[in-house]
């Protein structure tokens, strides 16, 4: 459930190793994994940098 107006909750699936790493980094900063992800995604979007996606 989204909290507040003009918000939306997103859920994603990812490799277990990546999820573990995100949780480890969040815990080291005394943050929830969702709050940590929000912070890093916000910083990336605000940077204006583009991702280069390619099949491997």
Helices and strands as residue ranges (DSSP letters): H 16-28, H 33-47
